[in-house]
Amino acid sequence: MPDVGADADSERMQTLMRRFEIPLVQFATRITGDGERAKDVVQETFLKFQRNGALSHEAEPATWLFTVCRNGALNVCRKEKRMMYLDEELIESREDEQPMPYEELEEKEAAGFLLRIVATLPPRQQEVPQLKFQNDLSYQQIAEITKTTANNVGVLIHTALKTLRRRYGQASKDFLPFNPRPSDENEP
């Protein structure tokens, strides 16, 4: 007779992996600076989650997964005595519609421009907004992951956004988007 509990756990684990694998890899990549190392950290995170029995005990696994992933990524960096944050690579790409080549180039330049500005922030001010806006975690979940208070999370996000607005405004004064002229139908 098949073990119904094991099947349910296996299905729940598959669901969690589908939901959290990509956000965890993105998060770990920002910390380690290396996508392959990040994938290893995420794989180890899921193994720990399963081994520690958290599957049956965790009502909200996001906090547990991001905390263990963060600690694993930081351990990798400590072992290598370095911490890098990506500043020019977009991790997630979507193909909803094919943009015009100039639109794609403009978008990549703007994203790279913004990521370079984000990279000037202190690591903590990079990490907390990423957890909030890219992974949609609550202030309380972020506080537990980063071992701080929810109020401090709010302050870090506010300070980061204020700094980004100011730096973007200063740096983008000369940044003009490319707008092609519409073709004139009267031309031969």
N, C-alpha and C positions, 0 to 999 in steps of 0.2 A: 504494500500500500504506500503511495507517495506521501512524502512529508509536506503537508499543506503549509505549515509555518515556514519551512525552508523556501518553498516556491514564492510565498508572499514576500519574504525577506529579499529574495533574488530579484523579484519584480520591483520592489521599492528601491533597491540598490541601483538597478538599471535606470529607473526614473530619476533618481538623484544624480547619477552620472550624466544623463542627458541634460538635466537642468543646470548643473554647476560646473561641468568639465571646462567648457570654453571660458566662462568668467574667471575660474580659478587659474587656468593657464595664462590668461591675460594679466591677472593680478600678479602671479609669480614671475612672469616675464618682466614686468615693470621693476620688480625688486632685483632679480638676478641679472637681467640684461641678456639672457640667453633662452631662447624658446625651447631648446632641447632639455636644458637643465630644469626649466619650468615644468615641462611635461613629466619629468622624473619626480619632481616634488609633488605634483598633483596626483600622480599614480600612488606614491607613498602615502599621501593624505587619505585617499580612498581606502587603501589597504588598512591603515590605522583605524579608520572609521569602522570598517567591517570587523577587524580583529578585536577592537575594544568594546564591541557590543553596543556601540552608539546607535546603530541602526534601529534597535528596538527601544532605546531609551530617549532618544532625542526627538522632541516634538517639533522643534525648529532647527534643522541641521545647518542652516547657513552660517550662523555664528561659529559653531564648532568647526565646520569645514574651512572657513576663511581664517580662523585663528590658527589651526594646525598648519594650513598651507603657508601662512605668513611666517610662522615660526620655522617651518622647514626651509623656506626660501632664505630667511635670514641666516639660518645655520649654514646653508650652502655658501652664502656670501662670507660668513665669518671664516669658514674653512679656507676660502680662497683669499681672505684678507682684502676683499674689495666689495663695493656696492655700486652698481651702475643703474641709472634710470634711462630708459630709451628716450630719445628726444627727436627721432625723425621717422620712426617706423610705425605705421598704422597696423595694428594687430587684426582688427576686424574689418573686413571689406564686404560690401553687399552689392549684389547685381540686380537691383530692382529694374533699372532701365539703363540703356546705354547712353551715357552723356556724350556730348560732342567732345572731340579731343581737347579743345581749348578749355572747356569746362572742367574736364578731368584734371588737366594740368593746373588750372587755377585752384581747384579744390585741394590738390596735393600740396601745392605751395602754401596755401592758407593754413592747412592742417599742420604742415611742418613748421610754419611760422609760429603758430599757436603752441605747438609742442615744445619748441625751443624756448618760448617764454615760460611755459609750465616748468621746464627743466631748471629754470633759474630759482624756483621756489625751494625752500628747505624740504628735505625728504618727507617730513611729517605732513607738511602742507600739500605735498603731491599725493601722498597715500590716502589721506582722509577724504578729500573730494572724489578720488577715484572710487573708493568704496561706496560713497553715497550716490554719485551720479552714473557711474558705469555699471555698478552691481546692485543698485537700488536697495541698499541696506539702511536700516533705521539708525538714528543717532545712538540708541542704546546698544544695538548690535556692533556698531563701529567702536563704541567705547569698550565693549568687552574684548573685541579683537585686538585693539591697540593698547589695552590696559590703561585707560584714562576715563574721564567722566563724560557723560553725554553733554554737559555744558561746555566742556573743553572742546569736544568735537564740533559743536556749533561755532565756537570762537575760531577754531582752526579753519573751518569752511568759510566763514565770513572774512577772515583775514586773507585767506588765499584768493577768494574771488575779488576782493577789493584791490589786492596787489596786482592780480592778473588784469583787471580793468585798466588800472593806471598804466601798467607796463605796456599793454596792448595799445592803448591810446597814444603813448609816447612813441612806440616803435612803428606804428602803422600810419604815421602821418604821410609818408611818401608812398605807401602801398596803394596802388590803384588797380582795380580789377580790369581785366581785358574784356572789352565789349566790342565785338566786331560790328562793322557798319552793315546795316541791312542792304541787301543788293538792290540796286536801282534797276527796275524793269525796263527803263527807257534806254539803257546803255546797249550798244551793239554786241 
